[in-house]
């Protein structure tokens, strides 16, 4: 359920707000979110803060990511957007 809600929010960012790069800061202790962002959505770790106990992830928009979001949200019949 969390993955689907997140996919919809990311898709709105892509299709309506013209976002090209997403950044997420996730607590070391939030294993579920870490798994979703890293393993399900393909975000890459860009930094780690021991002081704030969080990891910063980044995902740059590409056609494969758009296809993934559309598949997750049931809009997979649409063609990829041009970047």
C-alpha positions in Angstrom: 0.0 0.0 0.0 2.8 2.4 0.8 4.5 1.7 -2.5 1.4 2.4 -4.5 0.8 5.7 -2.7 4.4 6.7 -3.2 4.2 5.8 -6.9 1.2 8.0 -7.4 2.9 10.9 -5.6 6.0 10.5 -7.7 4.0 10.2 -10.9 2.2 13.5 -10.1 5.7 15.1 -9.7 6.7 13.8 -13.1 3.6 14.5 -15.1 2.3 17.7 -13.5 5.3 19.4 -11.7 8.0 18.6 -14.2 10.3 17.2 -11.5 13.5 15.7 -13.0 15.3 14.6 -9.8 13.8 13.2 -6.6 15.5 13.3 -3.3 14.5 11.3 -0.2 15.9 11.4 3.4 15.2 8.3 5.3 16.0 7.4 8.9 18.4 4.5 9.5 15.7 2.8 11.5 13.0 3.0 8.8 13.7 -0.4 7.2 10.4 -0.5 5.2 11.0 2.9 3.5 14.7 2.1 2.9 13.6 -1.2 1.1 11.0 0.6 -1.0 13.2 3.4 -2.1 16.3 1.4 -2.8 15.0 -2.0 -3.9 11.6 -1.3 -5.4 12.1 2.2 -6.9 15.8 2.2 -7.7 16.8 5.2 -5.7 20.6 5.4 -5.1 22.3 6.4 -1.9 24.1 9.7 -2.2 25.0 10.5 1.4 24.7 9.3 4.9 24.4 11.5 8.1 25.5 9.9 11.4 24.4 13.1 13.2 20.8 13.0 11.9 20.8 9.2 11.6 19.5 9.3 8.0 20.4 8.3 4.5 19.8 10.6 1.5 18.7 8.9 -1.7 18.4 10.3 -5.2 16.6 9.2 -8.4 17.0 11.1 -11.7 14.1 10.8 -14.1 14.5 8.5 -17.0 12.1 6.5 -19.3 12.6 3.3 -17.3 11.5 5.1 -14.1 8.4 6.6 -15.8 7.5 3.1 -17.1 7.9 1.7 -13.6 5.7 4.4 -12.1 3.0 3.8 -14.8 3.1 0.1 -14.2 2.8 0.5 -10.5 -0.2 2.9 -10.8 -1.9 0.9 -13.6 -1.2 3.5 -16.3 1.2 1.2 -18.2 -0.5 1.5 -21.5 0.8 5.1 -21.9 4.0 5.8 -23.8 7.1 7.1 -22.0 7.4 10.9 -21.8 10.3 12.5 -23.6 12.9 14.0 -21.4 
